[in-house]
Amino acid sequence: MNNAPITDAETRTLFAPLASYPHLALAVSGGPDSVALMHLAVGWTRSHGGSPKLSVLTVDHGLRPESRDEAKMVQHQAKQLGLPHAILAWEREDAVSTNVQARARAARYELMAAWCHAHDIPALVTAHHLDDQAETFLMRLARGSGLDGLAAIPERSTWAGIAVLRPLLDLPKTRLVATLDDRGIEYVTDPSNVDPRFERARMRNNIEALAKLGLTPEALALSAQRLRRAREALEQYAEGFLAKHSEMSEAGYATVDAQALAAAPQEIALRALARLIGAVGGGEEPVRLVKLEALLAALTENPDKTHTLGRCRLEPISGRLGIFREARAHGLPVLRLKPGERALWDNRFRIELGRHARAPLTVKALGEAGLKQLRKRSEISASLPRIAGRTLPACWRNDELLGVPALGGASSPGVDCRAVFINAEHPSGLNR
């Protein structure tokens, strides 16, 4: 294994696919992987005349006493490199006691995607590397995952409309550490990375024993890479199916030809459902394969019944299958926008209030009362499915409904609010 520091020539090759983005956000926790990413990215942009622009994001999960100091360490390094830095705190009402790492991961991406939307940054760069790829492959294998799960971590994916890029995916962690050590750069070590309570740490702690059997990180990552080729071919087939048989509405819902779905090869039908549910539901994670399989079976057996999965409600509508955002009992998000601000709402809509708006406003779901009010005033199409209308983001000031920007803007004078359904082409896949 090559454990040498990463050269400037290698860095240019690794980061070349990122050059088309005007602004990149770097996810930097303070560990050696992400700190190396930050320093390599800076060297690369300097060789490009300072382009693309870089910003650094650190999520403080608050799960360990040291986390704030580690975030401050990253902030200090970013400042020395001349990069803007933001610390994003995970604010939660309940204590996290189960499935800690999965919940923290979802919160991390949600916070960073929201920040990127608010600051008009189209892409987030993470420091996933070859060892992460191998560990993910083993974790998925232990669960009996299928093709998508074993294809593990993609080089490029999307989270809530933000591109997620992983330029270091083919490099072993040892080379990232060697790069920092060679330059005398400080980094931190998270004790949870070797804590046997966590699945990934257990895999990491046994990787040497597996390597003796020939299951080296390089071999596992190579298998994942080859499986990705097969996944990409199936995804293209699924894209063609959706282009022909489904429609996505700017109102945040989708419909698909139920008969075509039933007649499609099961693998393609599963992928089509996964994409539609991911786009409409805006969920934190892709729906697990076993649940999708159960849903497809239920749709086949009971096509006239209503089903729920992945924050979505699936029900027959005008001879097709409709996929709608589920209106849960605890409600949809409520946020406050000041003039000139942008925000991500429900992981589905990008909302922006014009800088010349007269005053701040509140964005929350239209709800049943708001929908009735607009229909009474003939300000919303009667053809819009009720469930889709109830879950649209609407602009409010106190109890006054100002309008529904996703359907053409707010209707009250002095309100310049726009909304875009960001998941219209969201490539959400299967979690296998």
N, C-alpha and C positions, 0 to 999 in steps of 0.2 A: 504493500500500500504506500502511495506517495503521501508523505506527511510534511512536505515542504510548504513554506508560506506561499500564498497566492501571488503570482506575478502581476505586473501592470498589464502585460499583454493578455493574460487570462481574464483579468477584470474587464477589459474592453470587450472581449468576446462574450463574457457572461451577461453583461449589461446592455449589449447592443440592441436586443429586442425591446428594451424599455425606452429607446431614444425618441419614439414617436409621441410620447406623452409630454405635455407641457409642464406638468407639475406632479410630483410623486410624494406620497406620504410613506415614511419608513416606520414600521412597527418595531420598536426597540425596547426591550424589557430590562436590559442591563446585563443579561447573560452573554457569554462569549459569542454565540451565533449571531445575535442581533447587533451587538456592538461591532463585530467584524463587518456586518452588512452596512452599517452606517459609515464606517471609515472607508470601505471599498467604494461605496456609492459616491462619497465626496470626492475621492480621487478620480473616479470616472467622470463626474460632471465637470470637474476642473479641467480635465483634458478635452472637454467639449465646450469650453468657453462659458461654463457655468450653467449649462442647460442639460437636462430639465431642472426646474426648480425643485428643491427638496424641503420637506418639513418632517419633523420627528414627533411621533406619538408614543407615549408610554402610558399603559393602563395600570393604575394602582388598584388591585383587587381588594386590598385591605385584609388579606387572609393571613398574612404574617406581619409581625411587628416591624420587620426590617423593610417592608415594601416601599414605604414613603422615602426612606433614605436612598434606596436603590433608584427610585424614580428621579430623585434630586441629583444623583450621580450621573445619570444619563443626561439630565438637563444641563449639568455643568459641561459635559463633554460636547454636547450639541452646540452650546454657546461658544466654546473654544473653536469649534469648526465653522462657526458663523451660520448655524442653522436655527430656524425658529423651532421651538419645542413646546408641546402641550402635554400636561399630565391629566389624564382622564380617570376620574374616580368611579369605581363601581359602587353605586348607592343602591342598597337593597334593604327591604323592610324585614326580611326573615333571615335567620342564621342559616348558613350553608353547612349541612351536615352529611348530605348524600350526593353522590355523583358530582363531587366538587370540581374536578378538572373539566368535565364536560360543560358544566354550567358556567365556569369561569371563562372557558374558551368562547362560548356563545356570547357572553356579556362583552368580552374583549372585542370581538368582531362587530357586534352591534354598536358599541361606543365609537369605534374607529370609523365605521361606515357613516354613522351620523355626523361625525366631525368632518369627514371628507365632503359630504354633501353640503354641509354648512359653509365650507370654505372653497367650494367649487374645484375640488381635486378629484380627478377621474380614476385614480389608481392607488392601491395600497401595496407596498412591497414587504414581504415577510422573509425571514431567514431560514425557512425550512431547508434541511440538507439531506444528504444521502442516508445518514443514520436514522433520521426521522422517518424517511421513506421505508426503510427496512423494518423498523419497529411497527409502523402502521400496517404494513403487509402482514406481519406476524399476528398482530392483534385482530385483524380482520379474518385471518385464516383460522384463528382459535374460535371465532364466532360462526364459522361455517359460511363465510361470505361468498358471494358470487363474483362475477367478472368485475363489476364496478368497484366493489370493496377491495379486491385484490389489486386492482390498478392503482390503489392507494392515493397518494397526493398528486394532483395535477400541477403542471407547470403554470397554468393559468386557470383561474376560475372567477366566479362572480359572487359577491355578497351584497345583497340589497342594492343592486345597480352599480356597485363599485367593482372595478377589475381588481383581482388579487393576483399578484405576480410573485413568482418564486425563482429568482435567477440562480440561487445556490443549490438547487435540488440535486445536482449530480456531484457535489463536493462532500467528502467526509468531514465530520466535525473536527477531526484532528488537524486538518489544514486551516480551518478557521481559527482554532486556538493557536496554532503555530504562527499565523499571521499577526495576531495580537501580541504574542510573546516576543516575536521578532521586532516589533515596533515599541514594545514597552507600554502597551495600552492596558489600562485597568478594566476589569470586568468583575461581575459577581457570580456566585454559584448558588443556585436555588436548591436547598436541601430536599425539596419535594421531588427533584429529578431522580433521586435514588431511594425514595421512600417506598418500601414494598407494599404499602397500603394501596398504591396506585398501579393500575394495570400497565401503563407505559413503563414505569420504573421497573416493574418486575421483568418485563421483556428486556429492558436495557441491562439489568443486572445479570441476565443469563445469555447475553449475546456472545460472550466468549466461548461458552460451552457449545453453543450452536455452530459457531465458526469451526470448531474442531471436527464437526460432521460435514463440513463443506457449505453450511448455511451462513456464509459471510454476508455482511451488509451489502457488499457489492453485488453478490449473486442474487440476493433478495430484491434489491433495487432494480436489477436488470430484468427480473421476471415482471415486476410491476410496470416497468417501462414498456415491455412487449405487450402486456395485457392492455395498456393504455391505447395501443394501436387498434386493437380489436374493439375497445370501447368507442373510440372515435368513429369507426366505421358504422357501428350500430347507432350512434348518436346522429350521424348524417341520415340514416334511414328514418329514424324517429322524427327528425326535422322535416323531412319530406312528407311524412304522414301528417304531421300537424299543419303544415302549410296547405295541404289539400283538404283536410277534414275538420279543422278547428278554427275558431275565431276568438280573438282577444279584444275585449272592449276597453276603451279609455276609462270606463267607469269601474275598472278593477275586477272584472269577472270574465269568465271564458265559457264557451260552449264547444262541444265536440259531437260529431256524428256518432251516436251510440251504436248503430249497426256496424259501422266501419271499425269502431273500437273492438267490438265483439269478434269481428272477422279477422282482425289483424293477428299476426304471430304474437304469442303471449309476451315475448321479450319486448317487442315494439309497443304493445299496448301498455305494459308496465312503465316503459320509459315515457310514453306520452302522458300518462297519468301523473308520473313524478314531476314532469316539467310544468304541467298545468297547476297542480297543487302547490308546487313551490312558488310559482309566479303569483297566484291569487292569494295564497295564505300568507306569504311573506314570512314563513317560519324561520326560526333560528338555525335549524338543522334540516337536511333532507329527510324525508320520511323513510323509515326502515323498510327494507325489502319485504320482510315477512308480513308487515302490515299492508303493503301495497298488494301483495299476492292475495291476502284475505279480502281486500276491497274489490279487486278485479273479480274474484270468485263470487262475491256477494252481488256485484253489479250484473254478472251473467245470470245468476240464479233469480235475482229479484230486481229487474231493470226498472220497475215502476216505484221502487221504494227510495226513501231518502237515506243517505249515508253521510258520515262525518269522518274526516281524517286531516291531519296537518293544518289545523285551524280553518278548514274548509267544510262547506256543506255541499254535497253533491245530490242533485235532484233532477228529474225530468223537466224539460221546458221546451215547448213547441216542437216536440218530436226529437229533441236532442238532449244530451246530458249537459246540465249546467253546473259550473264550478264557481261557488261564491265564497267570499270571506265569511266565516262564521261569526255571528254576533254573540259573544259569550256573556255570561251573567256579570262578570266583573268589569265589562265594558272595554272600549277601545281607548287608545292614548289621548291625552289632553296636553296640549302644549301652547305656550304663549310666544307670539312672534312680534318683534319690534320692527319698525320700518327699516328696510334694507337687509333683513335677516333671511336666511334659508334654513330649512330643517328637513329631517327625514321623519315621516309620519307612518307609524305602523309597519315599518320596513317595506312599504309599498308605494308611497307617494312622496315625491320631492315637492315641498311647499316653499314658496318665496313671496314675501311681502315687499312691494316696491318701496324704494327709499323715500318716495314723496307721499306715501300714505299718511293720513292725518294723525293716526294714533295706533298703538299696538292693538292686536286682536288675539282671540283665542281660537285655536284649531282643535275641533273635536268632531266626533261622528255626527252625521246629520240626524240619525235616529228616526224613530217612527213619527214623532211629533213634527220634526222639521220637514220630513218627506211629505206629510199630509199638508203642511202649510204651503210648500212650494207647488204641489199639485193643485191645490185649491186656487193658487194665483196663476196657474198655467205656466210656471217658470221651470218646469222639468217635464221631460217627456213621459207620457202615460205608458209608453212601451218599456221603460226602464224597470226591470224586475225589482219588486219591493225590497227583497233582501239585499240586492246590490246597492240600492239607494240608501238604505239605512246605514250601511257601513262605509259610505263615502266621507272623506274629510270635508268639513264645512267650516266657514268662517263665522265667528260669533263675537259680539261685544256685549258683555253681560248676558242678558237673555235674548238679545236681538240677533236674529239670523241675518247675516249679511249676504250670503250666497254660497255656492258650491263651485270652487275654482276649477275642479277637474272636469267640469262640464261647461266650461266657457267663461269662467271668471266670476268674481263677486258682483252682486247686482246693486249694492248701495253706493251712493256717490262718495268719492274720496277714498275708495278701497281699491287698491291695485294688488290683488293677491292671485298668484298662479299656482297650479298644481299639475304635475305630470306623473302618470302611472309608470314607474321606473321598471317594473318587471314584465313589461309587454313582451320582451324577448329574453327573459331570464333563463339561463341554461342550467336550471336546477336538475341534478341527476339523482340517481338512486344511492341510498346509504346501505351498502351491503356488507 
